[in-house]
Amino acid sequence: MPTYDYVCDGCQHAFEQWQSFNDDHLTKCPKCKKAKLRRLIGTGAALIFKGSGFYETDYNRGEAYEKAAKADAEAPKPAETPAATSPPPPPAAEAPVAEPKPKPGGGKKKK
């Protein structure tokens, strides 16, 4: 059943009410007894996880799933090759290119 939010315009009392889809809206405030109650527009129904927690053992998937999981766990894993686990070699270093040295005197001719 969905939960609906209500608020009273007379006393501002707000509360939640569980109702069936087929039930009529509430009109009388449970606190002040006035007929000024209105239902609020909510975000809709959602799952609310309350409690100590949810565990893998709480859900039974069936025997076929358990057999397949057990077979996967027992299957031998392929051996890893050393090339797959070692990092690739660094790129080959190139020889530095020698820069031409400037001529003495700045390279200008005197007249």
Contacts in CASP RR format, 6 or more apart in sequence:
PFRMAT RR
TARGET T0000
AUTHOR 0000-0000-0000
METHOD contacts of the structure
MODEL  1
MPTYDYVCDGCQHAFEQWQSFNDDHLTKCPKCKKAKLRRLIGTGAALIFK
GSGFYETDYNRGEAYEKAAKADAEAPKPAETPAATSPPPPPAAEAPVAEP
KPKPGGGKKKK
1 18 0 8 1.000
1 19 0 8 1.000
1 20 0 8 1.000
2 18 0 8 1.000
2 19 0 8 1.000
2 21 0 8 1.000
2 44 0 8 1.000
2 45 0 8 1.000
3 16 0 8 1.000
3 17 0 8 1.000
3 18 0 8 1.000
3 45 0 8 1.000
4 16 0 8 1.000
4 17 0 8 1.000
4 18 0 8 1.000
4 19 0 8 1.000
4 25 0 8 1.000
4 39 0 8 1.000
4 40 0 8 1.000
5 14 0 8 1.000
5 15 0 8 1.000
5 16 0 8 1.000
5 39 0 8 1.000
5 40 0 8 1.000
5 42 0 8 1.000
6 14 0 8 1.000
6 15 0 8 1.000
6 16 0 8 1.000
6 17 0 8 1.000
6 26 0 8 1.000
6 37 0 8 1.000
6 38 0 8 1.000
6 39 0 8 1.000
6 40 0 8 1.000
7 13 0 8 1.000
7 14 0 8 1.000
7 37 0 8 1.000
7 38 0 8 1.000
7 40 0 8 1.000
8 14 0 8 1.000
8 29 0 8 1.000
8 31 0 8 1.000
8 32 0 8 1.000
8 34 0 8 1.000
8 36 0 8 1.000
8 37 0 8 1.000
8 38 0 8 1.000
9 36 0 8 1.000
9 37 0 8 1.000
9 38 0 8 1.000
10 29 0 8 1.000
10 32 0 8 1.000
10 34 0 8 1.000
10 36 0 8 1.000
11 29 0 8 1.000
11 31 0 8 1.000
11 32 0 8 1.000
11 34 0 8 1.000
13 29 0 8 1.000
13 30 0 8 1.000
13 31 0 8 1.000
13 32 0 8 1.000
15 30 0 8 1.000
17 26 0 8 1.000
19 26 0 8 1.000
25 39 0 8 1.000
26 37 0 8 1.000
26 39 0 8 1.000
27 35 0 8 1.000
27 37 0 8 1.000
28 34 0 8 1.000
28 35 0 8 1.000
28 37 0 8 1.000
29 35 0 8 1.000
29 36 0 8 1.000
29 37 0 8 1.000
END
